[in-house]
Amino acid sequence: MNPEMETLFHHAVIPGSGWPGDPASETTPVAPLAGSVSVLANSSPDLQELSARISVCRACPRLVAWREEVAQTKRKAYANETYWGRPAPGFGDDEAGLAVVGLAPAAHGANRTGRVFTGDRTGDFLTAALARAGFANRSTSTRAGDGLELLGARLLSAVRCAPPKNLPTPAEQATCAPWLDRELDLVSPAVILALGGIGWRATCSALARAGWELPRPRPKFGHGAEFVATRGGQESGGRGRGRARIAVVGCYHPSQQNTFTGKLTGEMMDAVLHRCRALVKGGGDY
């Protein structure tokens, strides 16, 4: 094992050490500073390499320190487990018609399991709903390598590291944005399901940066809110090859706070995913 890698990832899973589904290796380039994120994201030729680079990013010192502290100290219930302790890349179908954009990994969810929306109640709720809607092959998401496959869907986050108190700073969100931009570009979904206000704002900003025309005034987040962004005469760098329309649908974030209080119910989630399924079939058209 490369001694430099062992030092760099002292309290996290070392890239290339055999973690199930780890996209990175000892030679994957690491973004050490905010300015290098954009360079590495934009030069990623495909989703595999992009995921690898995301998973070793160290551009936000506060987030690096927090995610690795959590991975070292652990929660009592998981004291005997090895924590991932690295950024969580996107997961799912490389040619997804539906992209689901969330906030950030959970400290003892994706930061522990190494896969976004995996290993906590939020992931349980979302995965079960995706399975009911035909976007997943099973209703549980417990750990990397558990057999879960997404069907025509891909899960992404606006921020790829677990933040303290689940609150990334505006600067951290801006630093992480090029990863989201490039992933959406490569996937080129017909529909984006934005979870929560941060997911909604991150999606709108990513589309605007990519040259998509959004309605004016910019649409406000709400559960079930939706709009269509358009783009004419531009070639996508992803699989869409010049897709001219993309639909965006809002959904309350499936956090424990929302699901336990009934702000977001299974029926509400099902209705939103049913709408997304119809929009995917229509290629983002109403």
C-alpha positions as CSV (number, residue, x, y, z in Angstrom):
1,M,0.0,0.0,0.0
2,N,1.2,3.5,-0.9
3,P,2.4,5.1,2.4
4,E,1.2,8.5,1.2
5,M,-2.3,7.2,0.8
6,E,-2.2,5.6,4.3
7,T,-1.2,8.9,5.8
8,L,-3.8,10.9,3.7
9,F,-6.7,8.6,4.6
10,H,-5.6,7.7,8.1
11,H,-9.1,7.6,9.5
12,A,-11.0,6.6,6.4
13,V,-11.0,3.6,4.0
14,I,-7.9,3.7,1.9
15,P,-8.7,3.9,-1.9
16,G,-8.1,0.5,-3.6
17,S,-8.0,-1.5,-0.4
18,G,-11.0,-3.7,-1.3
19,W,-14.1,-1.9,-0.1
20,P,-17.1,-3.1,-2.1
21,G,-17.8,-0.8,-4.9
22,D,-14.9,1.6,-4.2
23,P,-14.4,3.4,-7.5
24,A,-11.0,4.8,-6.6
25,S,-7.5,3.4,-6.6
26,E,-4.1,4.5,-5.3
27,T,-3.6,6.4,-8.5
28,T,-6.9,8.4,-8.5
29,P,-6.1,12.1,-8.5
30,V,-7.1,13.9,-5.3
31,A,-8.6,17.4,-5.2
32,P,-6.7,19.1,-2.2
33,L,-8.1,22.6,-2.7
34,A,-11.4,24.2,-3.9
35,G,-9.8,25.3,-7.2
36,S,-8.8,21.8,-8.1
37,V,-12.4,20.4,-7.9
38,S,-13.5,22.1,-11.1
39,V,-10.4,21.0,-13.0
40,L,-10.8,17.3,-11.9
41,A,-14.6,17.3,-12.4
42,N,-14.5,18.8,-15.9
43,S,-11.7,16.5,-17.0
44,S,-13.4,13.3,-15.9
45,P,-14.1,11.4,-19.1
46,D,-16.9,9.2,-17.7
47,L,-18.9,8.4,-14.6
48,Q,-16.6,5.8,-13.2
49,E,-13.6,8.2,-13.2
50,L,-15.8,11.0,-11.9
51,S,-17.0,8.8,-9.0
52,A,-13.5,7.8,-8.2
53,R,-12.3,11.4,-8.0
54,I,-15.3,12.5,-5.9
55,S,-14.7,9.7,-3.5
56,V,-11.2,11.0,-2.6
57,C,-11.8,14.7,-2.6
58,R,-10.3,16.7,0.3
59,A,-11.0,20.2,-0.8
60,C,-13.1,21.3,2.3
61,P,-10.9,21.1,5.5
62,R,-13.9,21.3,7.9
63,L,-15.8,18.5,6.2
64,V,-12.7,16.3,5.9
65,A,-12.0,16.7,9.6
66,W,-15.6,16.0,10.6
67,R,-16.2,13.0,8.4
68,E,-13.0,11.4,9.5
69,E,-13.6,12.2,13.2
70,V,-17.0,10.5,12.9
71,A,-15.3,7.5,11.2
72,Q,-12.8,7.2,14.0
73,T,-15.1,7.7,17.0
74,K,-18.2,6.0,15.5
75,R,-21.6,5.6,17.0
76,K,-21.9,3.0,19.8
77,A,-24.3,0.8,17.7
78,Y,-21.7,0.6,15.0
79,A,-18.6,0.4,17.2
80,N,-17.3,-2.8,15.6
81,E,-17.8,-1.6,12.0
82,T,-15.3,0.1,9.7
83,Y,-16.6,3.5,8.5
84,W,-16.1,4.7,5.0
85,G,-15.1,8.2,6.1
86,R,-14.8,9.6,2.5
87,P,-17.1,11.5,0.2
88,A,-20.0,9.6,-1.2
89,P,-20.2,9.5,-5.0
90,G,-23.4,9.1,-7.0
91,F,-25.0,5.7,-7.2
92,G,-27.3,4.0,-9.7
93,D,-27.9,3.7,-13.4
94,D,-25.3,5.3,-15.6
95,E,-28.0,6.0,-18.2
96,A,-30.7,7.1,-15.7
97,G,-33.8,8.9,-16.9
98,L,-34.3,10.1,-13.3
99,A,-31.7,11.8,-11.2
100,V,-32.5,12.3,-7.5
101,V,-30.6,15.1,-5.9
102,G,-30.3,15.2,-2.1
103,L,-28.5,17.3,0.4
104,A,-25.4,15.5,1.8
105,P,-24.4,12.1,3.2
106,A,-25.4,11.3,6.8
107,A,-22.7,11.0,9.4
108,H,-23.6,7.4,10.2
109,G,-25.4,6.6,6.9
110,A,-23.3,7.0,3.7
111,N,-20.3,8.2,5.7
112,R,-20.4,4.8,7.4
113,T,-21.5,2.6,4.5
114,G,-19.8,4.2,1.6
115,R,-23.0,4.6,-0.5
116,V,-25.3,7.5,-0.7
117,F,-28.8,7.1,1.0
118,T,-27.6,3.8,2.6
119,G,-27.6,2.6,6.1
120,D,-30.1,5.0,7.8
121,R,-33.8,5.6,8.1
122,T,-33.7,8.2,5.3
123,G,-32.2,5.7,2.9
124,D,-34.7,3.1,4.1
125,F,-37.6,5.3,3.3
126,L,-36.3,6.5,-0.1
127,T,-35.2,3.0,-1.3
128,A,-38.6,1.5,-0.4
129,A,-40.3,4.2,-2.4
130,L,-38.0,3.7,-5.3
131,A,-38.7,0.0,-5.3
132,R,-42.5,0.6,-5.2
133,A,-42.1,2.9,-8.2
134,G,-40.0,0.4,-10.2
135,F,-36.8,2.3,-9.9
136,A,-35.0,-0.2,-7.6
137,N,-34.7,-4.0,-7.6
138,R,-35.2,-4.3,-3.8
139,S,-36.7,-2.2,-1.0
140,T,-33.7,-2.1,1.4
141,S,-30.4,-0.3,1.3
142,T,-28.1,-1.4,4.1
143,R,-24.5,-1.4,2.8
144,A,-22.3,-1.3,-0.2
145,G,-22.4,-4.6,-2.1
146,D,-25.8,-5.7,-0.7
147,G,-27.2,-6.4,-4.2
148,L,-29.2,-3.2,-4.5
149,E,-29.6,-2.0,-8.1
150,L,-31.3,1.2,-9.3
151,L,-33.3,0.8,-12.5
152,G,-33.3,4.0,-14.6
153,A,-32.5,6.2,-11.6
154,R,-29.4,7.6,-10.0
155,L,-28.9,9.2,-6.6
156,L,-26.7,12.3,-6.2
157,S,-26.0,14.8,-3.5
158,A,-25.4,18.6,-3.6
159,V,-22.6,18.1,-1.1
160,R,-20.6,14.8,-1.1
161,C,-19.3,14.8,2.5
162,A,-21.2,14.5,5.8
163,P,-21.4,18.0,7.3
164,P,-21.6,18.8,11.0
165,K,-25.3,19.2,12.0
166,N,-26.2,18.3,8.4
167,L,-25.5,21.9,7.5
168,P,-22.8,22.5,4.8
169,T,-21.7,26.2,4.5
170,P,-22.4,28.2,1.4
171,A,-18.7,28.0,0.6
172,E,-18.7,24.2,0.9
173,Q,-21.7,23.9,-1.3
174,A,-20.0,26.1,-3.9
175,T,-16.7,24.1,-3.7
176,C,-18.7,20.8,-4.3
177,A,-20.9,22.2,-7.1
178,P,-18.6,21.1,-10.0
179,W,-19.0,17.5,-9.1
180,L,-22.8,17.8,-9.4
181,D,-22.5,19.8,-12.6
182,R,-20.4,17.1,-14.3
183,E,-22.4,14.2,-13.0
184,L,-25.6,15.7,-14.3
185,D,-23.9,16.4,-17.6
186,L,-22.7,12.8,-18.0
187,V,-26.0,11.3,-16.9
188,S,-28.2,13.8,-18.8
189,P,-31.4,12.7,-17.2
190,A,-34.9,13.6,-18.5
191,V,-36.1,14.4,-15.0
192,I,-34.5,15.6,-11.8
193,L,-36.2,14.9,-8.4
194,A,-34.9,17.6,-6.0
195,L,-35.1,16.6,-2.3
196,G,-35.6,19.5,0.0
197,G,-34.8,23.2,-0.4
198,I,-31.1,22.7,-0.7
199,G,-31.5,20.0,-3.3
200,W,-33.9,22.3,-5.2
201,R,-31.6,25.3,-5.1
202,A,-28.5,23.2,-6.0
203,T,-30.4,21.7,-9.0
204,C,-31.6,25.1,-10.3
205,S,-28.1,26.6,-9.9
206,A,-26.5,23.6,-11.7
207,L,-28.9,23.8,-14.6
208,A,-28.3,27.6,-14.9
209,R,-24.5,27.1,-14.9
210,A,-24.9,24.5,-17.7
211,G,-26.8,27.0,-19.9
212,W,-30.3,25.7,-19.3
213,E,-33.1,28.4,-19.3
214,L,-35.2,28.4,-16.2
215,P,-38.6,30.1,-15.9
216,R,-38.5,33.6,-14.5
217,P,-38.8,34.3,-11.7
218,R,-36.8,31.3,-10.6
219,P,-39.3,28.6,-9.4
220,K,-39.7,28.3,-5.6
221,F,-39.3,24.9,-3.8
222,G,-42.4,23.1,-2.6
223,H,-43.5,19.5,-2.4
224,G,-44.8,18.6,-5.8
225,A,-43.6,21.8,-7.4
226,E,-42.3,21.3,-10.9
227,F,-41.0,23.2,-14.0
228,V,-39.3,22.5,-17.3
229,A,-35.9,24.0,-18.2
230,T,-35.1,24.3,-21.8
231,R,-31.9,24.6,-23.8
232,G,-31.6,25.1,-27.6
233,G,-28.7,24.6,-30.0
234,Q,-26.3,23.2,-27.4
235,E,-24.6,19.8,-27.4
236,S,-24.5,18.0,-24.1
237,G,-21.2,16.4,-22.9
238,G,-23.2,13.5,-21.6
239,R,-25.5,10.9,-23.0
240,G,-28.4,13.2,-23.8
241,R,-26.6,14.5,-27.0
242,G,-28.3,17.8,-27.1
243,R,-31.4,17.2,-24.9
244,A,-33.6,20.3,-25.2
245,R,-35.8,19.8,-22.2
246,I,-35.4,18.6,-18.6
247,A,-38.2,18.5,-16.0
248,V,-37.5,19.3,-12.3
249,V,-39.8,18.1,-9.6
250,G,-39.6,19.0,-5.9
251,C,-40.1,16.7,-2.9
252,Y,-39.8,17.1,0.8
253,H,-36.5,15.5,2.0
254,P,-37.1,12.0,3.4
255,S,-35.4,12.9,6.6
256,Q,-36.5,11.4,9.9
257,Q,-37.8,14.8,11.0
258,N,-40.1,14.9,8.0
259,T,-41.2,11.2,7.9
260,F,-41.7,10.8,11.6
261,T,-43.9,13.9,11.8
262,G,-45.9,13.0,8.8
263,K,-44.8,16.0,6.8
264,L,-43.7,13.5,4.2
265,T,-45.7,10.2,4.0
266,G,-45.1,7.1,1.8
267,E,-48.2,8.0,-0.2
268,M,-46.8,11.5,-0.9
269,M,-43.5,10.1,-2.0
270,D,-45.2,7.5,-4.2
271,A,-47.2,10.3,-5.9
272,V,-44.1,12.3,-6.7
273,L,-42.3,9.3,-8.0
274,H,-45.3,8.3,-10.1
275,R,-45.2,11.8,-11.6
276,C,-41.5,11.4,-12.3
277,R,-42.1,8.1,-14.0
278,A,-44.6,9.7,-16.3
279,L,-42.3,12.6,-17.1
280,V,-39.4,10.2,-17.8
281,K,-41.6,8.3,-20.3
282,G,-42.4,11.6,-21.9
283,G,-38.7,12.6,-22.1
284,G,-39.3,15.5,-19.7
285,D,-42.3,16.9,-21.5
286,Y,-45.6,17.6,-19.8
